[in-house]
């Protein structure tokens, strides 16, 4: 029997065929469509999600005993879980809005995608702040709590700036810009 092809070569060949198929159909997701602000917004949402999952929010020790909890742990873990879901939703929506602009969410048609994204980021920030305020004593708060507060504010700021971009303003409402009016006498 012949020698089997190298796994890396097969993976590269399959990946190349998939890219060609996507380009031929016209559904290619090009990263060149993403702006720096898109990267910053999605990145901040991802780092906030990692903060809520992994970094210590509560750090309490008495003698040989210690207790550490993440942002989705107690106390008030449900606030952290909701903030996590909102951060992931904002990051995913930023990427999908650029990479797959034809994809629309029917539930967001009435208020617009940018406004919904801003409301989700603001709600996530309020949940992070509420989780911070509901802790029993500030001296027990860990580094993850303070970092999440800064990240939540950053996510709201980036989302506001993203909504103020000219192409975002032009595409409010139905997701496409309205045609420009024609000058008198130049019509068909």
TISELO-990601 format. One record per atom (N, C-alpha, C): residue number from 1; x, y, z; atom name; residue in one letter. Coordinates in Angstrom, 1 decimal, always signed. Each point is the difference from the previous one (the first is absolute). Layout:
<nodes>
NUM,X,Y,Z,CA,a $
...
</nodes>
This chain:
<nodes>
1,+0.8,-1.2,+0.0,N,x $
1,-0.8,+1.2,+0.0,CA,x $
1,+0.9,+1.2,+0.0,C,x $
2,-0.6,+1.1,-0.5,N,x $
2,+0.8,+1.3,-0.1,CA,x $
2,+0.0,+0.7,+1.4,C,x $
3,+0.9,+1.0,+0.0,N,x $
3,+0.1,+0.8,+1.2,CA,x $
3,-1.1,+0.9,+0.2,C,x $
4,-0.6,+0.1,+1.2,N,x $
4,-1.1,+1.0,+0.3,CA,x $
4,+0.5,+1.4,-0.1,C,x $
5,-0.8,+0.9,-0.5,N,x $
5,+0.4,+1.4,+0.0,CA,x $
5,+0.2,+0.6,+1.4,C,x $
6,+0.9,+1.0,+0.2,N,x $
6,+0.2,+0.6,+1.2,CA,x $
6,-1.3,+0.7,+0.5,C,x $
7,-0.3,+0.0,+1.3,N,x $
7,-1.3,+0.6,+0.5,CA,x $
7,+0.0,+1.5,-0.2,C,x $
8,+1.2,+0.6,+0.1,N,x $
8,+0.0,+1.5,-0.2,CA,x $
8,-0.3,+0.3,-1.4,C,x $
9,+0.5,-0.8,-1.0,N,x $
9,-0.2,+0.3,-1.4,CA,x $
9,-1.5,-0.2,-0.3,C,x $
10,-0.6,-1.0,+0.6,N,x $
10,-1.5,-0.2,-0.3,CA,x $
10,-0.8,+1.1,+0.6,C,x $
11,+0.4,+0.5,+1.2,N,x $
11,-0.8,+1.1,+0.6,CA,x $
11,+0.2,+1.3,-0.8,C,x $
12,+1.2,+0.2,-0.5,N,x $
12,+0.2,+1.2,-0.8,CA,x $
12,-0.8,+0.0,-1.3,C,x $
13,-0.1,-1.2,-0.6,N,x $
13,-0.7,-0.2,-1.2,CA,x $
13,-1.5,+0.2,+0.2,C,x $
14,-0.5,-0.6,+1.1,N,x $
14,-1.4,+0.1,+0.3,CA,x $
14,-0.4,+1.5,+0.3,C,x $
15,+0.9,+0.7,+0.8,N,x $
15,-0.2,+1.4,+0.3,CA,x $
15,+0.0,+0.8,-1.2,C,x $
16,+0.9,-0.3,-1.0,N,x $
16,+0.0,+0.8,-1.2,CA,x $
16,-1.3,-0.2,-0.8,C,x $
17,-0.4,-1.2,-0.1,N,x $
17,-1.3,-0.3,-0.7,CA,x $
17,-1.2,+0.7,+0.6,C,x $
18,+0.0,+0.0,+1.3,N,x $
18,-1.1,+0.7,+0.7,CA,x $
18,+0.0,+1.5,-0.3,C,x $
19,+1.2,+0.6,+0.1,N,x $
19,+0.1,+1.4,-0.3,CA,x $
19,-0.4,+0.3,-1.5,C,x $
20,+0.4,-0.8,-0.9,N,x $
20,-0.4,+0.2,-1.4,CA,x $
20,-1.5,-0.1,-0.2,C,x $
21,-0.6,-1.0,+0.7,N,x $
21,-1.5,-0.1,-0.1,CA,x $
21,-0.7,+1.2,+0.6,C,x $
22,+0.5,+0.5,+1.1,N,x $
22,-0.6,+1.2,+0.6,CA,x $
22,+0.1,+1.2,-1.0,C,x $
23,+1.2,+0.2,-0.6,N,x $
23,+0.2,+1.1,-0.8,CA,x $
23,-0.8,-0.1,-1.3,C,x $
24,-0.2,-1.2,-0.5,N,x $
24,-0.8,-0.2,-1.2,CA,x $
24,-1.5,+0.3,+0.3,C,x $
25,-0.4,-0.3,+1.2,N,x $
25,-1.4,+0.3,+0.3,CA,x $
25,-0.2,+1.5,+0.4,C,x $
26,+1.0,+0.7,+0.3,N,x $
26,-0.1,+1.4,+0.3,CA,x $
26,-0.3,+0.2,+1.5,C,x $
27,+0.2,-1.1,+0.8,N,x $
27,-0.3,+0.1,+1.5,CA,x $
27,+1.3,+0.1,+0.8,C,x $
28,+1.0,+0.5,-0.6,N,x $
28,+1.3,+0.0,+0.7,CA,x $
28,+0.0,+1.0,+1.2,C,x $
29,+0.5,-0.4,+1.1,N,x $
29,+0.1,+0.8,+1.1,CA,x $
29,+1.4,+0.6,+0.1,C,x $
30,+0.2,+1.2,-0.4,N,x $
30,+1.3,+0.6,-0.1,CA,x $
30,+0.2,+0.8,+1.2,C,x $
31,+1.2,-0.3,+0.6,N,x $
31,+0.4,+0.8,+1.2,CA,x $
31,+0.3,+1.4,-0.3,C,x $
32,+0.3,+0.3,-1.3,N,x $
32,+0.3,+1.4,-0.4,CA,x $
32,-1.2,+0.9,+0.2,C,x $
33,-1.2,-0.5,+0.2,N,x $
33,-1.2,+0.8,+0.2,CA,x $
33,+0.0,+0.6,+1.4,C,x $
34,+0.8,-0.6,+0.9,N,x $
34,+0.0,+0.4,+1.4,CA,x $
34,+0.9,+1.2,+0.2,C,x $
35,-0.5,+1.0,+0.7,N,x $
35,+0.8,+1.2,+0.4,CA,x $
35,+0.7,-0.3,+1.3,C,x $
36,+0.9,+1.0,+0.3,N,x $
36,+0.7,-0.1,+1.3,CA,x $
36,-1.0,+0.0,+1.2,C,x $
37,-1.0,+0.9,-0.2,N,x $
37,-1.0,+0.1,+1.1,CA,x $
37,-0.8,-1.3,+0.1,C,x $
38,-0.3,-0.7,-1.1,N,x $
38,-0.6,-1.3,+0.2,CA,x $
38,+0.8,-0.9,+0.8,C,x $
39,+1.3,-0.1,-0.4,N,x $
39,+0.9,-0.9,+0.8,CA,x $
39,+0.1,+0.4,+1.5,C,x $
40,+0.1,+1.3,+0.3,N,x $
40,+0.0,+0.5,+1.3,CA,x $
40,-1.3,-0.4,+0.8,C,x $
41,-1.1,+0.2,-0.6,N,x $
41,-1.3,-0.3,+0.6,CA,x $
41,-0.1,-1.5,+0.3,C,x $
42,+0.2,-0.8,-1.1,N,x $
42,-0.2,-1.4,+0.2,CA,x $
42,+1.1,-0.6,+1.0,C,x $
43,+1.2,+0.6,-0.1,N,x $
43,+1.1,-0.5,+0.9,CA,x $
43,-0.3,+0.4,+1.5,C,x $
44,-0.6,+1.2,+0.2,N,x $
44,-0.3,+0.4,+1.4,CA,x $
44,-1.2,-0.9,+0.5,C,x $
45,-0.9,-0.3,-0.9,N,x $
45,-1.1,-0.9,+0.5,CA,x $
45,+0.6,-1.4,+0.3,C,x $
46,+0.9,-0.5,-0.8,N,x $
46,+0.6,-1.3,+0.3,CA,x $
46,+0.8,+0.0,+1.3,C,x $
47,+0.8,+1.0,+0.2,N,x $
47,+0.8,+0.1,+1.2,CA,x $
47,-0.9,+0.2,+1.2,C,x $
48,-1.1,+0.7,-0.1,N,x $
48,-0.9,+0.1,+1.1,CA,x $
48,-0.6,-1.4,+0.3,C,x $
49,-0.4,-0.7,-1.0,N,x $
49,-0.5,-1.4,+0.2,CA,x $
49,+1.0,-0.9,+0.7,C,x $
50,+1.3,+0.1,-0.4,N,x $
50,+1.0,-0.8,+0.7,CA,x $
50,+0.2,+0.5,+1.4,C,x $
51,+0.0,+1.3,+0.2,N,x $
51,+0.1,+0.5,+1.4,CA,x $
51,-1.1,-0.5,+0.9,C,x $
52,-1.3,+0.0,-0.5,N,x $
52,-1.1,-0.5,+0.8,CA,x $
52,+0.1,-1.5,+0.3,C,x $
53,+0.6,-0.8,-1.0,N,x $
53,+0.2,-1.4,+0.2,CA,x $
53,+1.2,-0.4,+0.9,C,x $
54,+1.1,+0.7,-0.2,N,x $
54,+1.2,-0.5,+0.6,CA,x $
54,+0.7,+0.8,+1.1,C,x $
55,-0.1,+1.3,+0.0,N,x $
55,+0.7,+0.8,+0.9,CA,x $
55,-0.7,+0.0,+1.4,C,x $
56,+0.8,+0.2,+1.1,N,x $
56,-0.7,+0.0,+1.3,CA,x $
56,-0.7,+1.3,+0.3,C,x $
57,-1.3,-0.1,+0.3,N,x $
57,-0.8,+1.1,+0.4,CA,x $
57,+0.0,+0.2,+1.5,C,x $
58,-0.1,-1.1,+0.7,N,x $
58,+0.0,+0.0,+1.4,CA,x $
58,+1.2,-0.7,+0.5,C,x $
59,+0.8,+0.6,+0.9,N,x $
59,+1.2,-0.6,+0.5,CA,x $
59,+0.0,+0.2,+1.5,C,x $
60,-0.3,-1.0,+0.7,N,x $
60,-0.2,+0.1,+1.5,CA,x $
60,+0.9,-1.1,+0.6,C,x $
61,+0.7,+0.4,+1.0,N,x $
61,+0.8,-1.0,+0.8,CA,x $
61,+0.1,+0.4,+1.4,C,x $
62,-0.2,-1.1,+0.8,N,x $
62,+0.1,+0.1,+1.5,CA,x $
62,+0.9,-1.1,+0.5,C,x $
63,+1.2,+0.3,+0.4,N,x $
63,+1.0,-1.0,+0.5,CA,x $
63,+0.3,-0.9,-1.2,C,x $
64,-0.1,-1.3,+0.3,N,x $
64,+0.4,-1.0,-1.1,CA,x $
64,-1.1,-0.2,-1.0,C,x $
65,-1.2,+0.6,+0.2,N,x $
65,-1.1,-0.2,-0.9,CA,x $
65,-0.2,+1.2,-1.0,C,x $
66,-0.3,-0.3,-1.2,N,x $
66,-0.2,+1.1,-1.0,CA,x $
66,-1.2,-0.4,-0.9,C,x $
67,-0.6,+1.0,-0.5,N,x $
67,-1.1,-0.2,-0.9,CA,x $
67,+0.2,+1.0,-1.2,C,x $
68,-0.1,-0.6,-1.2,N,x $
68,+0.1,+0.8,-1.2,CA,x $
68,-1.2,-0.4,-1.0,C,x $
69,-0.6,+1.0,-0.6,N,x $
69,-1.1,-0.2,-0.9,CA,x $
69,+0.1,+0.8,-1.2,C,x $
70,-0.4,-0.5,-1.1,N,x $
70,+0.0,+0.8,-1.3,CA,x $
70,-1.2,+0.9,-0.1,C,x $
71,-0.1,+0.7,-1.1,N,x $
71,-1.1,+0.9,-0.2,CA,x $
71,-1.3,-0.7,-0.2,C,x $
72,-0.1,-1.3,-0.3,N,x $
72,-1.2,-0.7,-0.2,CA,x $
72,-0.3,-0.8,+1.3,C,x $
73,+0.9,+0.1,+1.0,N,x $
73,-0.2,-0.8,+1.2,CA,x $
73,-0.8,+0.9,+1.0,C,x $
74,-0.2,-0.6,+1.2,N,x $
74,-0.7,+0.7,+1.0,CA,x $
74,+0.9,+1.0,+0.7,C,x $
75,-0.5,+1.1,+0.5,N,x $
75,-1.4,+0.4,+0.2,CA,x $
75,-0.5,+0.6,-1.3,C,x $
76,-1.2,-0.1,-0.2,N,x $
76,-0.8,+0.6,-1.2,CA,x $
76,+0.6,-0.4,-1.3,C,x $
77,+0.2,-1.3,-0.2,N,x $
77,+0.5,-0.6,-1.2,CA,x $
77,-0.9,+0.2,-1.2,C,x $
78,-1.3,+0.1,+0.2,N,x $
78,-0.9,+0.2,-1.1,CA,x $
78,+0.3,+1.3,-0.8,C,x $
79,+0.5,+1.0,+0.8,N,x $
79,+0.3,+1.3,-0.7,CA,x $
79,+1.2,-0.2,-0.9,C,x $
80,+1.0,-0.7,+0.5,N,x $
80,+1.2,-0.3,-0.8,CA,x $
80,-0.4,-0.8,-1.3,C,x $
81,-0.9,-1.0,+0.2,N,x $
81,-0.4,-0.8,-1.2,CA,x $
81,-0.7,+0.8,-1.0,C,x $
82,-0.9,+0.9,+0.4,N,x $
82,-0.7,+0.9,-0.9,CA,x $
82,+1.0,+1.0,-0.7,C,x $
83,+0.9,+0.5,+0.8,N,x $
83,+1.0,+0.9,-0.6,CA,x $
83,+0.9,-0.7,-1.0,C,x $
84,+0.3,-1.3,+0.3,N,x $
84,+0.8,-0.8,-1.0,CA,x $
84,-0.8,-0.2,-1.3,C,x $
85,-1.2,-0.4,+0.1,N,x $
85,-0.8,-0.2,-1.2,CA,x $
85,-0.2,+1.3,-0.8,C,x $
86,-0.2,+1.1,+0.7,N,x $
86,-0.1,+1.3,-0.8,CA,x $
86,+1.3,+0.4,-0.6,C,x $
87,+1.1,-0.2,+0.6,N,x $
87,+1.3,+0.3,-0.6,CA,x $
87,+0.3,-0.9,-1.2,C,x $
88,-0.3,-1.3,+0.1,N,x $
88,+0.2,-0.8,-1.2,CA,x $
88,-1.0,+0.3,-1.1,C,x $
89,-1.2,+0.4,+0.3,N,x $
89,-0.9,+0.4,-1.0,CA,x $
89,+0.4,+1.3,-0.7,C,x $
90,+0.6,+1.0,+0.7,N,x $
90,+0.4,+1.2,-0.6,CA,x $
90,+1.2,-0.3,-0.9,C,x $
91,+1.0,-0.8,+0.5,N,x $
91,+1.1,-0.4,-0.9,CA,x $
91,-0.4,-0.7,-1.2,C,x $
92,-0.9,-1.0,+0.1,N,x $
92,-0.4,-0.8,-1.1,CA,x $
92,-0.8,+0.9,-1.0,C,x $
93,-0.8,+0.9,+0.5,N,x $
93,-0.7,+0.9,-0.9,CA,x $
93,+0.9,+1.0,-0.8,C,x $
94,+1.0,+0.5,+0.6,N,x $
94,+0.9,+0.8,-0.7,CA,x $
94,+0.7,-0.7,-1.1,C,x $
95,+0.4,-1.2,+0.2,N,x $
95,+0.7,-0.8,-1.0,CA,x $
95,-1.0,-0.4,-1.1,C,x $
96,-1.2,-0.4,+0.4,N,x $
96,-1.0,-0.4,-1.0,CA,x $
96,-0.5,+1.1,-0.9,C,x $
97,-0.1,+1.2,+0.6,N,x $
97,-0.5,+1.2,-0.7,CA,x $
97,+1.0,+0.3,-1.2,C,x $
98,+1.3,-0.2,+0.2,N,x $
98,+1.0,+0.3,-1.1,CA,x $
98,+0.2,-1.2,-0.9,C,x $
99,+0.1,-1.2,+0.6,N,x $
99,+0.4,-1.2,-0.8,CA,x $
99,-1.2,-0.6,-0.8,C,x $
100,-1.2,+0.2,+0.6,N,x $
100,-1.2,-0.5,-0.7,CA,x $
100,-1.1,+1.0,+0.0,C,x $
101,+0.2,+1.1,-0.7,N,x $
101,-1.0,+1.1,+0.1,CA,x $
101,-1.4,-0.4,-0.5,C,x $
102,-0.1,-1.0,-0.8,N,x $
102,-1.3,-0.4,-0.5,CA,x $
102,-0.8,-0.7,+1.1,C,x $
103,+0.7,-0.5,+1.0,N,x $
103,-0.7,-0.7,+1.1,CA,x $
103,-0.7,+1.1,+0.9,C,x $
104,-1.3,-0.1,+0.1,N,x $
104,-0.7,+0.9,+0.9,CA,x $
104,-0.8,-0.7,+1.1,C,x $
105,-0.2,+0.7,+1.1,N,x $
105,-0.7,-0.6,+1.1,CA,x $
105,-1.4,+0.7,+0.0,C,x $
106,-1.0,-0.8,-0.2,N,x $
106,-1.3,+0.6,-0.1,CA,x $
106,-0.5,+0.8,+1.3,C,x $
107,+0.5,-0.5,+1.1,N,x $
107,-0.4,+0.6,+1.3,CA,x $
107,+0.6,+1.4,+0.2,C,x $
108,+1.1,+0.3,-0.8,N,x $
108,+0.7,+1.2,+0.2,CA,x $
108,-0.4,+1.1,-1.1,C,x $
109,-0.9,-0.4,-0.9,N,x $
109,-0.3,+0.9,-1.1,CA,x $
109,-0.7,+1.3,+0.5,C,x $
110,-0.8,-0.1,+1.1,N,x $
110,-0.7,+1.2,+0.4,CA,x $
110,+0.9,+1.0,+0.7,C,x $
111,+1.0,-0.4,+0.7,N,x $
111,+0.9,+1.0,+0.7,CA,x $
111,+1.3,+0.2,-0.7,C,x $
112,+0.4,-0.9,-0.9,N,x $
112,+1.3,+0.1,-0.7,CA,x $
112,+1.0,-0.8,+0.7,C,x $
113,+1.0,-0.5,-0.8,N,x $
113,+1.0,-0.8,+0.5,CA,x $
113,+1.0,+0.7,+1.0,C,x $
114,+0.3,+1.2,-0.4,N,x $
114,+1.0,+0.8,+0.8,CA,x $
114,-0.6,+0.4,+1.3,C,x $
115,-1.2,+0.4,+0.1,N,x $
115,-0.7,+0.3,+1.2,CA,x $
115,-0.1,-1.2,+0.9,C,x $
116,-0.4,-1.1,-0.6,N,x $
116,-0.1,-1.3,+0.8,CA,x $
116,+1.4,-0.3,+0.6,C,x $
117,+1.0,+0.1,-0.8,N,x $
117,+1.4,-0.3,+0.5,CA,x $
117,+0.4,+1.0,+1.1,C,x $
118,-0.4,+1.2,-0.1,N,x $
118,+0.3,+1.0,+1.1,CA,x $
118,-0.7,-0.3,+1.2,C,x $
119,-1.3,-0.4,-0.1,N,x $
119,-0.8,-0.3,+1.2,CA,x $
119,+0.6,-1.3,+0.7,C,x $
120,+0.4,-1.0,-0.8,N,x $
120,+0.6,-1.2,+0.6,CA,x $
120,+1.3,+0.3,+0.7,C,x $
121,+0.8,+0.9,-0.6,N,x $
121,+1.3,+0.3,+0.7,CA,x $
121,-0.3,+0.8,+1.2,C,x $
122,-0.9,+1.0,+0.0,N,x $
122,-0.3,+0.7,+1.2,CA,x $
122,-0.6,-0.8,+1.1,C,x $
123,-0.9,-1.0,-0.4,N,x $
123,-0.6,-0.9,+1.0,CA,x $
123,+1.1,-0.8,+0.6,C,x $
124,+0.9,-0.5,-0.8,N,x $
124,+1.1,-0.8,+0.5,CA,x $
124,+0.9,+0.8,+1.0,C,x $
125,+0.2,+1.3,-0.3,N,x $
125,+0.8,+0.9,+0.9,CA,x $
125,-0.8,+0.2,+1.3,C,x $
126,-1.3,+0.2,-0.1,N,x $
126,-0.8,+0.2,+1.2,CA,x $
126,+0.1,-1.3,+0.9,C,x $
127,-0.1,-1.2,-0.7,N,x $
127,+0.1,-1.2,+0.8,CA,x $
127,+1.3,-0.2,+0.7,C,x $
128,+1.1,+0.4,-0.7,N,x $
128,+1.3,-0.1,+0.6,CA,x $
128,+0.1,+0.9,+1.2,C,x $
129,-0.5,+1.2,-0.1,N,x $
129,+0.0,+1.0,+1.0,CA,x $
129,-0.9,-0.4,+1.2,C,x $
130,-1.1,-0.6,-0.3,N,x $
130,-0.9,-0.5,+1.0,CA,x $
130,+0.6,-1.2,+0.8,C,x $
131,+0.7,-0.8,-0.7,N,x $
131,+0.7,-1.1,+0.7,CA,x $
131,+1.1,+0.5,+0.9,C,x $
132,+0.7,+1.0,-0.5,N,x $
132,+1.0,+0.7,+0.9,CA,x $
132,-0.6,+0.6,+1.2,C,x $
133,-1.1,+0.7,-0.1,N,x $
133,-0.6,+0.7,+1.1,CA,x $
133,-0.7,-1.0,+1.0,C,x $
134,-0.4,-1.1,-0.4,N,x $
134,-0.7,-1.0,+0.9,CA,x $
134,+1.0,-0.8,+0.8,C,x $
135,+1.3,+0.1,-0.2,N,x $
135,+0.9,-0.7,+0.8,CA,x $
135,+0.0,+0.5,+1.4,C,x $
136,+0.3,-0.9,+1.0,N,x $
136,-0.2,+0.4,+1.4,CA,x $
136,+1.1,+1.0,+0.4,C,x $
137,+1.2,-0.1,-0.5,N,x $
137,+1.0,+0.9,+0.5,CA,x $
137,+1.0,+0.2,-1.2,C,x $
138,+0.4,+1.3,-0.3,N,x $
138,+0.9,+0.3,-1.1,CA,x $
138,+1.4,-0.7,+0.2,C,x $
139,+0.4,-0.2,+1.2,N,x $
139,+1.4,-0.6,+0.2,CA,x $
139,+0.1,-1.4,-0.5,C,x $
140,-1.2,-0.7,-0.2,N,x $
140,+0.0,-1.4,-0.4,CA,x $
140,+0.0,-0.1,-1.6,C,x $
141,-0.1,+1.2,-0.7,N,x $
141,-0.1,-0.1,-1.4,CA,x $
141,+1.4,-0.3,-0.6,C,x $
142,+0.0,-0.9,-1.0,N,x $
142,+1.2,-0.3,-0.7,CA,x $
142,+0.3,+0.8,-1.2,C,x $
143,+1.1,-0.2,-0.7,N,x $
143,+0.4,+0.7,-1.1,CA,x $
143,-1.0,-0.1,-1.2,C,x $
144,-0.6,-1.2,-0.1,N,x $
144,-1.0,-0.2,-1.1,CA,x $
144,-1.1,+1.0,+0.0,C,x $
145,-0.4,+0.3,+1.2,N,x $
145,-1.2,+1.0,+0.2,CA,x $
145,+0.4,+1.3,-0.5,C,x $
146,+1.1,+0.5,+0.3,N,x $
146,+0.4,+1.4,-0.4,CA,x $
146,+0.3,+0.0,-1.5,C,x $
147,+0.6,-1.1,-0.5,N,x $
147,+0.3,-0.1,-1.5,CA,x $
147,-1.3,+0.0,-0.7,C,x $
148,-1.0,-0.8,+0.5,N,x $
148,-1.3,-0.1,-0.7,CA,x $
148,-0.7,+1.4,-0.1,C,x $
149,+0.1,+0.7,+1.1,N,x $
149,-0.6,+1.4,+0.0,CA,x $
149,+0.6,+0.8,-1.1,C,x $
150,+1.3,+0.0,-0.2,N,x $
150,+0.7,+0.8,-1.0,CA,x $
150,-0.4,-0.5,-1.4,C,x $
151,+0.0,-1.4,-0.1,N,x $
151,-0.4,-0.6,-1.3,CA,x $
151,-1.4,+0.3,-0.4,C,x $
152,-0.9,+0.0,+0.9,N,x $
152,-1.4,+0.3,-0.2,CA,x $
152,-0.2,+1.5,-0.5,C,x $
153,+0.7,+0.9,+0.6,N,x $
153,+0.0,+1.4,-0.4,CA,x $
153,+0.6,+0.1,-1.4,C,x $
154,+1.1,-0.7,-0.2,N,x $
154,+0.6,+0.0,-1.4,CA,x $
154,-0.9,-0.5,-1.0,C,x $
155,-0.7,-1.1,+0.3,N,x $
155,-1.0,-0.6,-1.0,CA,x $
155,-1.1,+1.0,-0.3,C,x $
156,-0.5,+0.7,+1.0,N,x $
156,-1.1,+1.0,-0.3,CA,x $
156,+0.6,+1.1,-0.9,C,x $
157,+1.2,+0.5,+0.3,N,x $
157,+0.6,+1.1,-0.7,CA,x $
157,+0.2,-0.4,-1.5,C,x $
158,+0.6,-1.2,-0.2,N,x $
158,+0.3,-0.5,-1.3,CA,x $
158,-1.3,-0.2,-0.8,C,x $
159,-1.1,-0.5,+0.7,N,x $
159,-1.3,-0.2,-0.7,CA,x $
159,-0.6,+1.3,-0.4,C,x $
160,+0.1,+1.1,+0.9,N,x $
160,-0.4,+1.3,-0.4,CA,x $
160,+0.7,+0.5,-1.2,C,x $
161,+1.3,-0.1,+0.0,N,x $
161,+0.8,+0.4,-1.1,CA,x $
161,-0.3,-0.7,-1.3,C,x $
162,-0.3,-1.3,+0.1,N,x $
162,-0.3,-0.8,-1.1,CA,x $
162,-1.3,+0.4,-0.6,C,x $
163,-1.0,+0.4,+0.8,N,x $
163,-1.3,+0.5,-0.4,CA,x $
163,+0.1,+1.4,-0.7,C,x $
164,+1.1,+0.7,+0.3,N,x $
164,+0.1,+1.3,-0.5,CA,x $
164,+0.7,+0.1,-1.4,C,x $
165,+0.5,-1.2,-0.4,N,x $
165,+0.7,+0.0,-1.3,CA,x $
165,-1.0,+0.3,-1.1,C,x $
166,+0.5,+0.6,-1.1,N,x $
166,-1.0,+0.4,-1.1,CA,x $
166,-0.7,-1.2,-0.6,C,x $
167,+0.7,-1.1,-0.2,N,x $
167,-0.8,-1.1,-0.7,CA,x $
167,-1.0,-0.6,+1.0,C,x $
168,+0.2,+0.1,+1.3,N,x $
168,-1.0,-0.5,+0.9,CA,x $
168,-1.2,+0.9,+0.1,C,x $
169,+0.2,+1.3,-0.2,N,x $
169,-1.1,+1.0,+0.0,CA,x $
169,-0.8,-0.2,-1.3,C,x $
170,+0.7,-0.3,-1.1,N,x $
170,-0.7,-0.1,-1.2,CA,x $
170,-0.8,-1.3,-0.1,C,x $
171,+0.4,-1.0,+0.8,N,x $
171,-0.7,-1.3,-0.1,CA,x $
171,-1.0,-0.2,+1.1,C,x $
172,-0.4,+1.0,+0.8,N,x $
172,-0.9,-0.2,+1.1,CA,x $
172,-1.4,-0.3,-0.6,C,x $
173,-0.7,-0.7,+0.8,N,x $
173,-1.4,-0.4,-0.4,CA,x $
173,+0.0,-1.3,-0.7,C,x $
174,-0.2,-0.1,-1.3,N,x $
174,-0.1,-1.2,-0.7,CA,x $
174,+1.3,-0.7,-0.3,C,x $
175,+1.1,+0.6,+0.2,N,x $
175,+1.3,-0.6,-0.2,CA,x $
175,+0.6,+0.4,-1.3,C,x $
176,-0.6,+0.9,-0.8,N,x $
176,+0.6,+0.5,-1.2,CA,x $
176,-0.3,+1.4,-0.2,C,x $
177,+0.9,+0.7,-0.7,N,x $
177,-0.1,+1.4,-0.1,CA,x $
177,-1.1,+0.3,-1.0,C,x $
178,-0.7,+1.1,+0.2,N,x $
178,-1.0,+0.4,-1.0,CA,x $
178,+0.6,+0.6,-1.2,C,x $
179,-0.6,-0.1,-1.2,N,x $
179,+0.6,+0.5,-1.2,CA,x $
179,+0.0,+1.5,+0.1,C,x $
180,+1.0,+0.6,-0.7,N,x $
180,+0.1,+1.5,+0.0,CA,x $
180,-1.0,+0.5,-1.0,C,x $
181,-0.6,+1.2,+0.3,N,x $
181,-1.0,+0.5,-0.9,CA,x $
181,+0.7,+0.5,-1.2,C,x $
182,-0.7,+0.0,-1.2,N,x $
182,+0.6,+0.4,-1.2,CA,x $
182,-0.3,+1.5,-0.2,C,x $
183,+0.9,+0.6,-0.7,N,x $
183,-0.2,+1.5,-0.3,CA,x $
183,-1.1,+0.1,-1.0,C,x $
184,-0.8,+1.1,+0.0,N,x $
184,-1.0,+0.2,-0.9,CA,x $
184,+0.5,+0.0,-1.5,C,x $
185,-0.8,-0.7,-0.8,N,x $
185,+0.4,-0.1,-1.4,CA,x $
185,+1.0,-1.1,-0.4,C,x $
186,+0.5,-0.7,+1.0,N,x $
186,+0.9,-1.1,-0.3,CA,x $
186,-0.6,-1.4,+0.2,C,x $
187,-1.3,+0.0,+0.2,N,x $
187,-0.7,-1.3,+0.2,CA,x $
187,-0.1,-0.8,-1.3,C,x $
188,-0.5,-1.2,+0.1,N,x $
188,-0.1,-0.9,-1.2,CA,x $
188,-1.1,+0.5,-0.9,C,x $
</nodes>
